[in-house]
Amino acid sequence: MVRIRKALDGLPSYRPGRPAAPRAGAEQAYKVSSNENPYPPLPGVLEAVMATAESMNRYPDMFATGLVAALADRFGVPPEHVATGTGSVGVLQQIVQATATEGDEVVYAWRSFEAYPIVVGISGATAVEVPLAAGARHDLTAMADAITDRTRAVFVCTPNNPTGPVVGRDDLAAFLRRVPEDVLVVVDEAYREFVRDPEAADGVEFYREHPNVCVLRTFSKAYGLAGLRVGFAIAHEEVADALRKTAVPFGVSGIAQRAAVESLAREAELLERVDALVAERTRVRDALVAQGWEIPHTEANFVWLELGEKTLDFARFCEDAGLVVRPFAGDGCRVTIAEPEANDKLIRLAGDWAG
Ligand SMILES: *Cc1c(COP(=O)(O)O)cnc(C)c1O
């Protein structure tokens, strides 16, 4: 028997959203379980990727110099403060590897992003999960209370996956005043581009004032590059440097780097698509609320349906009708805002279920 580290015992497995099964008859099936962007890549991005593919016999630029420079420029930060990784989950793994191991603690809200317990579990550190407050929001007071002298990192997911609400600017400021300087606060902003609440915290603003804040962003959601695995952190040099040390060498492929650079150059066009998704988000949430559902306020590209014990039944009901949602057993379903036809289907199914 090969000896596998005890830390891996009982770790939950990351379950990717199931592909929509092909369906008999005319009705199309939609996969709305992974918060992907329903739009295909922008034409210029696809062509740049194809051209870059011609040099796939070469290793990529290990430190993604061109992409890092473009991001530094975009956010007005020094290039030394930008570190890339294989999606922001890859960066999160680098962060935990750089900060926590057996005997240490990592604090985060729960329920939140399903990758958190896995990433922390692999490290051997202890996860300290702080229940969400009313409205499915982070309870930052309780999270600050949960910090001990063993705490090495705190994750703040805003908007929170899978529930949707953001952390407010004032709340994050008050929280940061209570966090010791040697504890890293990771502000996971995978859905930042979908945020419209003017009171929402902006991680990058906080990073500028706080050397212990690390902001996580990704090209997977708003930018529509989920399949290419590229995300990044903005953090002060000590932290960013640690992330470069813990990165998988050449982890971000050449085509991913190129696609990200080209997407940044076409940001205005991409953000129009994000605006359309935000409008759909409002339409869907309003329709569900009108049906009597209690949907937490969402600033992301998904809605959260609290279904408790009926979660798996609802997911099955939707799947049978060609809508693959993401169930979290005993808790609720997260449904991505996608193309209008998929959103219409959700509204119809949710209405049938409720009524
Ligand atoms: C989707 C998501 C990510 C990032 O995923 P990557 O594809 O690895 O960049 C990170 N955090 C949260 C909360 C997410 O929902």
The ligand as a Tripos MOL2 file, in Angstrom:
@<TRIPOS>MOLECULE
LIG
   15    15     1     0     0
SMALL
NO_CHARGES

@<TRIPOS>ATOM
      1 C1        -14.9640   30.3420  -10.6650 C.3       1 LIG1
      2 C2        -14.3110   30.8100   -9.3990 C.ar      1 LIG1
      3 C3        -12.9320   30.9650   -9.3090 C.ar      1 LIG1
      4 C4        -11.9990   30.7670  -10.3950 C.3       1 LIG1
      5 O1        -11.9160   29.7860  -11.1690 O.3       1 LIG1
      6 P1        -10.7080   29.6310  -12.1720 P.3       1 LIG1
      7 O2        -11.3560   29.1270  -13.3860 O.co2     1 LIG1
      8 O3         -9.7880   28.6740  -11.5020 O.co2     1 LIG1
      9 O4        -10.0700   30.9660  -12.3610 O.co2     1 LIG1
     10 C5        -12.3810   31.4480   -8.1420 C.ar      1 LIG1
     11 N1        -13.1350   31.7610   -7.1130 N.ar      1 LIG1
     12 C6        -14.4520   31.6360   -7.1530 C.ar      1 LIG1
     13 C7        -15.2370   32.0400   -5.9770 C.3       1 LIG1
     14 C8        -15.0740   31.1490   -8.2940 C.ar      1 LIG1
     15 O5        -16.4020   31.0080   -8.3120 O.3       1 LIG1
@<TRIPOS>BOND
     1     1     2 1
     2     2     3 ar
     3     2    14 ar
     4     3     4 1
     5     3    10 ar
     6     4     5 1
     7     5     6 1
     8     6     7 2
     9     6     8 1
    10     6     9 1
    11    10    11 ar
    12    11    12 ar
    13    12    13 1
    14    12    14 ar
    15    14    15 1
@<TRIPOS>SUBSTRUCTURE
     1 LIG1         1 GROUP 0 **** ****
